[in-house]
Every structure is written in C-alpha cells, then in structure tokens.
C-alpha cells in the first residue's frame, strides 16, 4: 500500500511459524565490572584502614573514587553535548 508515496508496506505476514524471539536486552558487563571495581575499592577502604592504618585506607578510598570518576569521564566524553546548538540560525 502506498500512502502519499512515502510509506511502502509489505502487507500482512503470511501464516506460518511466528518469528523466533531474540534477546530483548543485553547486560552491560563492562560497565558492571567498572562499577563493581569502584564500589569494591570503596568497601575495602575501611578494611585497609583497620589493617594498615589511616593513610592506607585513605589511599584506597581515593583510588576507588578515582576509578569511578575516570569511568564517568570516559562515558561523558563519548556523548554529543552540542545538541541542537549546531542548527541555530
């Protein structure tokens, strides 16, 4: 069926087997691994504090925050932040 010359339809699907269902979503394993590493380091901070002293615990906490912020910065650098400003007159 042609509607104003813009849309071409195939018509109804022939009877037969329904299409095989594919995966409806994907698990972002890489992002989950980064999140687990950052949160794991934050939870290891008090353990390092108790085992090795305050400075070691502080360094581990800073490392956890650094890993999390580094990943966030890498994510944000890949985004397109200009938006519709390119189309302004």
Secondary structure as UniProt FT lines:
FT   STRAND          2..3
FT   TURN            4..6
FT   STRAND          7..8
FT   HELIX           29..52
FT   HELIX           54..77
FT   HELIX           83..87
//
